């Protein structure tokens, strides 16, 4: 494994850097609202600008990477991240931030296909170990964002705090050019998509519910905590804790799911535990902040692992469809949920109940996700093989 550590580090960065903006919005949300002169409910559109595009591109991203190769895919990813963070420093206003984040959305769509293909092409590499390490990059991003962004933004301002990551992305792009070999040219795969079957449609809807809850929770957590008197440094530590719990949940729950006869039971349990976590969080007051800590721990230990568990289901069960195409469709559901969550949450914020009304949206999504898990479980247990649709 030692000789593959440089590749593991590179792929971990490839998964983590495009996600940095996701956690940055949660940590720096109060500063963005004040500096851009926007209403707090409009903060969600920044998440949507990145993840909405990622969702639209995800079904084709795997095929694109197969056509251009993992080396060019990773190079494009890091250059897009550098461009996105660089533009955040210079483009003015709310619209400028939206445009800058679009480039990060393209990078997010490339992340899984490019890293997976790089692992597949690495000879004699411990592939399962590399996949586990690189997937942890998403939560490492949350950890670093929580530890570094509050102090960087206090010293340099939020724009330059984010722009600081652009040079790192450029260095990683140079590393790709110098260290990764050019893969042999293969036949170009078709861009034609197969429509998901009944099982995969249910799993996509489950992941849409998970993505909706996670994105709304992280995007507005900083604003919510700040309204209760929590300092920027403490908000950063809370998001870092979320990242650490996310790493732990992936390491613990993904192998557990693989040992179960049907991982759908585990998925349903994660949704129900997330529901309880949000109910406890709403007991927070300006004088009682421990429910907020409970929330970041609980959400990190539950919903964060759901995407990894769902991806594991695709690898173990051929009835969901081909691994590459089904993974792209599952990413469409997950990223689509991430894109929808914040603006819907923001719309609920405008209601008379404010945050109390907005949290109801997430509670309803978690209930729906748990119900869909039950439906998928029953379909897999009693429904036989899933029905297959034609091409889309």
N, C-alpha and C positions, 0 to 999 in steps of 0.2 A: 504493500500500500504506500510505502514511503515515496517511491518514485512517481506515484500518481498524486501526491499532495499538491504540487503546483496546479494541476488540472482541477482538482477539487476546489482549491481556493478561487480559481478563475470562474468556475461555474457557480460557486456560491455568490460571488460578486454579480454575476450575470442575472441571477434570480433576485438578488436584493436591491441593486441600484434602481431599477425601474419602479420598485415599490416604495422607494424613499419618499416620494411625493405623497403617497397615501397616508403615511404616518405623520409626515410634516404638516398636513392640513389639520390633523387632530391636535397636534402640539402647538402650532403657530396660528391656529384659527382665530383666537381673539385679536392678535396683531394684524392679521389680514383684514378682518372685518373693520378694524379701526383705520388702517392705512388706506385701504381701497375705498372706504366710504360706502360700504355695502351693508344691507340688512343681513343679520346673521343667517336667515334662511337661504340666502343666495350662495352661501359657502358651499352647499352641496353640488352646485353646478360645476365647480372646479373638479370634483371627483368624477362627475359624469363626463366631462370633456376628455379625460384620459381613458377611463374604463369603458365608456360607450364605444369609442373607436376600437379599443382592444377587443370588445365583444364582437363587433362587426367583422373584424379581421380574423378572429380565432379559427373559424372553420377552414380557412384556406392557409393559415400560417404554417401548418405542418408541411403541406405540399410545396409552399414557397421555399421553405428551408431545404427540403429534399432537392429542389431544383438548383438552388444556389450553393448548397453545401453548408455544413455547420460553421466552417471558418468564416465565410462571408456573412453568415447569419449572425454570429457573435460580434463580428466587426461592425456590422450595421447597428446592432443593439447598442453597443457602447457609444458609437458616434451619435446616435439619436438621443441617448441620455445626456451626453455632453451638450448637444445642441439645445435640448429642452432646458437644462439648468442654466445654460448661458443666456438664453432668451429671457428667462425669469428675471435676470439682473437688469435687462435693458428695455424690455417692452413695457410701455406704461399702461396703467389702469387695469380694470377687471378683464376687459377683452384681451389685453396683452397676455395676461396669465393664462386665460383659456387657450389661446393659440399656442403658447409655450408647452402646455401640458399635453396637447395633441401628439406631439412627437414622442412623449413618454408613453402614450397609449400604444403607438406602433411598437415600441420596444417591449412593452408588456406582452403583446401578442406573440412576439418572437421568442420570448424567454424560454418557455417550456420546450417547444420544438427544437430550438437550437441547442440547448443544453442536453436534451435527451439524445439527439443525434450524435453529439460530440462524445457522449458516453458509449453509445453503441459502436462507434468507430474506433474507440480506444482499445488496442489489442491487450489482452491479458489483464485488463482492469477489473477490479472487484465491482461490478456494475451495480449491484444492489446497494453496496455501501456508498458508492458515489451518488446514487440517486437520493439516498437519505440525507447525505451531507449537503448537497446542493439545494434540496427542498427547504432545509433549515435556513437558507439564506434570506428567505422572506421575513422570518422572525428575527434574524440577526439584524436586519434593516430596522425593525421596530426598536430593538435594543439600542442600536447606535443613535438612531434619531432621538430617542428619549433622553439619552445621556448627553449628546453633543449639541443638538439644535437650540435648546433654551439658552445656553451660555453664548453660543455663536450669534444668535439673533440679538441678544442683549448687547453684544460687543459691536457687531457689524450691521445689524438690521436684518430683517427676515429675507430680503432679496439676496444679499451677499452670503447669508448663512446657507442658502440653498445653492448658490453659484459655486461655493467652495467644493462641491462634489464634481463639478465639471472637469477639473484637471485630473482627478482620479479616473474618471471615465475615459479620458483621452489616453492616459497611461495604460489602462487595461486594453484599449483598442490596439495600442502599439505592441503590447504583450501578445495579443492574438496573432498579429502579423508575424512576430518573430518566432513564436513557439509552436503554434498549431500548424500541422502539415495540411497541404491542399489535398482534398480527397479526390479519388479518381472519378472522372465524369461518368455518370450513369444515365440510363434512359429517363427522360423527364416524365414524372407522373401526371396524370390527368387532374385538372382543377375541378372536375365535376364532383358534386357532393351527393352522398346517399342520405335520404331522409331518415331520421332516427326511428327505431322501432318503439313499441309501447313501453318496454322496460326502460330504454334509454330516455324517452321523453319524461317519464316519471323522475328518473334520477337527475335530469337536467332541471326540472322544476324544483326538486329538493335543493339542489345547489344554488338555484336562483334565490330561494328563500334564505339560505345561509349567507350568500353574498350580500343581499339586501340588508340583512341585520348587521353583518360585520362592518359594511361601509358606512351605514348611518351611525352606528355606534362610535366608530373611530373618528369620523369626520366631525361629529358634534360633541364628542366627549370633552374636548378642551374647553369649548364654549360653555357647556353645562357645568363643568367643574369650576370654571372661573366665576360663573354666576353664583356659586356657593362659597366663594371666597378662597378657593385653592390657588396657590401661587403657581407661576409658570414653571419654576423648577420642580415643584411637586407633581404637576401635570406630566412633565417629561419623565419623571421617575415612574409614574403610573403606567405610561405607555411602554417604557422599558420593561416593566414587570409583565405587561401583556405579552411582549415579545418573548421573554424568558419562558412564560407559561406555554406559549405557542410552540416553542422548541420542545419543551418537555412533553406536551400532549402528542405531538407528531411522533416522537421517539417511543412513547409508551403505547399509544392507542393504535397506531398503524399496524404493528406486529400483532396486537391483540385482535384486531379485526380480521387479519389473515388466518387466525386460528379458529375463528367462528365458522359455523356452517353457513350462516347468512349474515353478512356485515350490516344489513338493513336494520337489524335489532339494535346494534351499536349506534347507528346514525340516529334512529328515533330517540334513543336515550340521551344523546348529545343535545338534541333540540329541546327535550323536556328539561334537562339540567340548565340549559341556557335561559329557558323561560323563568325558572326559579331564580337564576342570577339577576335578571333584570327586575324582578319583583322586589328583591332585596335592595338593589341599587336605589330604587325610588324612595327608600327610607332615609337617604342622605339629607342633611340640613346644613346650614352655615356653621353650626356647632358640632356636627357629627359627620365626619368625612370617611369613617371606616367602610361604609357601604360602597363607596367609590373604589376603594382598594379591593374589596370583595368582588366587585363587578369586573375589573380588569383581570383578576386572577381567574374568575369563573368563566368569562368569555374566552380567555386564552386557552383554558383547559378543555373547552367544549367545541365551539363552532370552528375554531381555527383548524382543528384536526379533521373536520368533516370532509374537506376537499381532498385531503390525502387518503382518507378511508374510501371515498367514492372512486378516486383514481385506481386504488387497489382493487376495487370490485371489477373495473373494466379489464384489468390485467388477468384476473382469475377466471372471469366468466365470459367465454367467447360469445354467448348469446346476446350480449349487449351490442356486438358488432366489431368490426376491425379496430385494433387498438388505436392506430393513428387517427382514423376518422372519428371514432367515438370520443377520444380524448379532446379533439377539437370542438365537437358539439357540446361536450360537458363544460369546456371552458367558455363557450358561448353562453350557456346558462349561468355559470358562476359570475363571469364578468358582466353579463347583462343585469344580474341582480345587484352587483356592486354599483353599476351605473345608475340604476333606478332608485336605489335606497335613499341617497342623500336628498335629491330634489323632492321626493315624496315626503320625507321627514321634514324638510323645510316647509312644505305646504301645510303640514299638520302643525308646525310651529306657529303659523299665522292664526290658528284657531284660538278661541278664547282661553283654552286650557294651557296654551304654550307647551312646555316640555312634557307636562302630564299627558296632554293629548297626543303628542308625537311618540312617546314611548309606547302608546297603545298600538301604533302601527307595527312596531317590532314584535310586540307580544302576539299580535294576530298572525304575523308572518311565521313566527316560531310554531304556533299552533298548526298552521297550514302545513309547514314542513314536516312536523310530527305525523300529521294525518296522511301525507303523501308517502312517508316511510312505511306506514301501516299498509297502505294500498299496494306499494311495491312488494312488501313482504308477502302479502296474500297472493299477489300475481305470481311471484316466483315459487311459492309453495303449492299453489293449487291450479295455476293457470296454464301450466305447460310452457312450451316455447313461445316467445313473444312474436307478435305479428310484425311482419316487415313491410315497410313502404318501398316505393320505387325511388327514383333519383329526383333530387331537387335541382 
